[in-house]
């Protein structure tokens, strides 16, 4: 029953906790800056045009600015996303 929430946001950094129920998919999108995605609980798929990786609790991935990516929860998952916000975003 936990909700996704922005934990903090400053001029250049945003940290979010995403709660993804099993089967939930976040469609392909792009971030304006570098991001890290860390699976805290559960498991999910993280996909880019280059590869699809299965993530489990403790796994951490990095995506470059503008890299298209998507997420899909294989089971209920909690994910910590850290996003660098370039100037003007």
C-alpha positions, 0 to 999 in steps of 0.5 A: 500500500506504500506510494511512490514519492519524491524523497528530495529535490534540489536544483540539480538532483532528484531522489524518488522511491517508486513502488511498482506492483507486480506486472506494472510497466513504466513505458519507455522514456528518457531522462535529461540527465544521468540516473541510477536505478537501485532495486530495494525490494522485489525484482524487475526488468530494466530495458534499453535499446541495447539490453534487458536486465533483470534486477533484484534487491541490491542491484544498481544500474546507471543510465546516461543522459537521454538513454531510452529505458523502461521498467517492468515489475516481475513481482512487487518492487521498490526502486530508488531512482536518483536523477541528475538534473542538468541546468534548466530542467 
